[in-house]
Amino acid sequence: MRNTLLFICLFIIFSIPMTAQCDLGGVEITSIYTNRSADPAGIDTDGDGVIETTDEFVEICNTGSTTADISGWTLGDHSSGPAEYTFPGGTTMAPGKCIVLVTDWTGTAPPCVVDLNDPTPWISEPGEVINLSDGTDAISATWGSLDCADAPANAVCCEEWCAPEPECVNLSGACGEANPGCDYLPEALLIALPVEMKSFDVVEERGDVLIEWSTATEINNDYFSIDWSTDAKNFESVGTEESRSARGYDYTFTHTDASAGINYYRLTQYDLNGTETRSEVKSVMIEKEMDVRISSTVVEDQFSVRGDDIERVMIFTRGGQLILESDGGSTFNLSNFSEGMYIVRIESSSNSMTKRIMKI
């Protein structure tokens, strides 16, 4: 029972009696699981059939009455160095909502967890201090060989927890009592973290368009759709890129069928729960050489202009006087005009070109 408690997110929540409230803006550390020794009596958090050290997790919940903005907050242990995780900008927790951070989830994590993608366990089994900090203040939870005397100086409060076997630590009725099990809250009580974009650019490259974007984090992201338009109003998807890493990734996509003229691009990001978010629109100019064929540049009377996407052809004298024109490709007769140089201007919907012909 215990080993499969965390297999799915929709398992019923356990009720843990709280001995005290230690919160930061209404947010508490509610559960911690560590199994550094890979005890077979432990918990298979990701349900891959293997109880391993990276099944460890920390759960935090907003037990307050107002929404908490935890953008930039950090979660880590008592040791010096960088925090284990920094919550991306735009991360908010409504009252009653929770986040579970799992050290390394095998396969694709469900929407209800943050996969740290860390192959090295970081929560010490004999004793630990877990800190949640907003950058100024912190709250701490301790157990085992460490206690609140080991908490950071900026901790506004600290709680000493019990650590029954396996190392699933919660606030329980009294230290030494059997722990009812680590929480792993239903998906309905969890929040989806936003994808944090670092950059998004489009550039022309030999007639194609190179779309590049980078993410700082993309927790619960499923995939990106690359959307294209020629009028900035009607977009169509020209490709997709699946999420590569919860900790961010540098993506590249090449659109090989761009139109001559201005091309518009945007990204549509889809969460695992189907929620979609669109990026800003970027544009790039593509100047493609027109496919035009002129029957001859030295003529006695007639010549023809043919090609794809030709909308207008105009014939001018060297002095700039318009003498002939046609919508689209056509055949032109110069028999009634004097010998000399003439200018042929060819226009399409997005480009134009000029050719010279000689009448003899």
Summary of the structure (lengths in Angstrom):
residues: 360
radius of gyration: 32.6
end to end distance: 97.0
largest distance: 109.9
contacts: 1107
relative contact order: 0.12
helix: 2%
strand: 45%
